[in-house]
Amino acid sequence: MICRARRLVLLALILAAPGLCPAAVNAGGVARLKALPPPLQSPDGVIYVGCATPERAELRWPVLRFASTVRDRLSGLFGPLGSPASPLSIELGAETNRVETLARKTLRTQDGFSQLIIRVPNPDTVDLELLRTAIAEALFREQARAQGASYASLTWPRWFVAATVDATRGDVWRAEAYERFLASPTPPLPLDAFFAQDAAPPPEQAAFFAQWALKECKKRPEAARRALLNTPWERQAILGEAADEAWQAWLKDLDNTLFLPGILTRRQFERWCAKLTDPADPQEAVRIANALTKEAIGRPAVFRDLTELYLRAYAAAATGDRAAYAARRAEADEARAALQSHFQRNALIVEENPSPHEP
């Protein structure tokens, strides 16, 4: 009892000492807490963005807009994602560069209240690709739970969640990704490779696989598409009867896809240049001319003009006039050299007034 009494006296003296009372110690923290701005929320109350420190307050709006854009694009594939009854909260802090997705359940009502929280300790340096994937995964898990499953029922591998986000990112991204896909030394993977337990497909292939797989899924009713979120990650369950040949044919069709009207990339130009062979006979000259014409459709005016110079040369070759072919070919080659010098400095040729496209 004596020892306990001494401890109580000592504690009282410490608390009474100047500068050591709880009010004084916590005054700064209380002031900062009072200055903390409230979270911003999306108009429908599905997404909230708050901050742990007042210094991050100005980042609430751009992060909310970023998260809302990710959600809106994914909702175009699966139907509306998220619910104000179980909102997604994003908390901005000031620590290290990492993103955490946490599931939290608080029993405040009869059926329980669930909330997913993404903590972004350092929004200044956070990896936006990681944040996109974390937002998508949180929305997918909540949708699976809303359908009567659990948060853990989402069995999609992490790489496919990220690839699904990529599938919604618009034609600018798709054009660049397809260029990287063509430049990759890895041949197209068979479908079974994407469902292997240790699957780790190259990002470009994963992105186009996701686009194709979700395209196949769009053939199903909306309810079936939403049920995909708690479907086992198995080929039959995800793709149904789709065959490897359908996947390969879809990839091949992308060769003829004009992702971005009015824009030409360096690799597209290099592939076009590879077709500029000397024809062995008039029939081959016609074949080359047809291939070049196809490549020029929808491209910038400067590229169409260059194509026209080569078409004149191949037209002469088609008539058997080799002298005219040589003269016109020399003129076209000179113009092509000028365009190649442009590509040494830039990655794109862009029409002065290209069609609107997504940034």
Secondary structure, DSSP 8 states (H G I E B T S, - for coil): -HHHHHHHHHHHHHHHSTT-SHHHHHHHHHHHHHH----EE-TTSSEEEEESSGGGGGGHHHHHHHHHHHHHHHHHHHS---BTTB-EEEEE-SS-S--EEEEEEE--STT-EEEEEEEES-TTT--HHHHHHHHHHHHHHHHHHHTTS-GGG----HHHHHHHHHTTSHHHHHHHHHHHHHH-SS----HHHHTSTT----HHHHHHHHHHHHHHHTTS-HHHHHHGGGS-S-HHHHHTT--HHHHHHHHHHGGG--SSTTEEEHHHHHHHHTT----SSHHHHHHHHHHHHHHHTTS-HHHHHHHHHHHHHHHHHHTT-HHHHHHHHHHHHHHHHHHHHHHTT-SEEE-SS------
